[in-house]
Amino acid sequence: MLTKNDLKAIKQIINDTALTKDDGKNFATKDDLKLFATKDDLKQFATKDDLKSLASKDDLKNFATKDDLKPLATKKDLKKLEKRLDKKFTDLFDYIDKDVMKTSKRVKIIEQILHIPAVS
């Protein structure tokens, strides 16, 4: 059990170690860190605009808009991208169709077991 003297001592320690306004001047700002940071260090606290200035041509494709990609992409690159997206969507829809078919088969089996008439 803590006594009043123990609580006062704890309060004194907390007050002594609390951050004051003067202590806040010792912390570096984002701009201060940019002077000493490497390219990889900057990515840790960079905004999207900061990243665009640091990014290579390949990195830009990860978060670029259509307008950003126009000067970088050729028709061949865009065709490849279109084919990849088309394949991914086709695979996704095939997966959903298979899942729906499995579910409908399960429902039919359950209806047969429970002797529930099929709903048309």
Stockholm file with secondary structure:
# STOCKHOLM 1.0

chainA/1-120         MLTKNDLKAIKQIINDTALTKDDGKNFATKDDLKLFATKDDLKQFATKDDLKSLASKDDLKNFATKDDLKPLATKKDLKKLEKRLDKKFTDLFDYIDKDVMKTSKRVKIIEQILHIPAVS
#=GR chainA/1-120 SS CCCHHHHHHHHHHHHHHSCCHHHHTTSCCHHHHHHHCCHHHHHHSCCHHHHHHHCCHHHHTTTCCHHHHTTTCCHHHHHHHHHHHHHHHHHHHHHHHHHHHHHHHHHHHHHHHHTCCCCC
#=GC SS_cons         CCCHHHHHHHHHHHHHHSCCHHHHTTSCCHHHHHHHCCHHHHHHSCCHHHHHHHCCHHHHTTTCCHHHHTTTCCHHHHHHHHHHHHHHHHHHHHHHHHHHHHHHHHHHHHHHHHTCCCCC
//
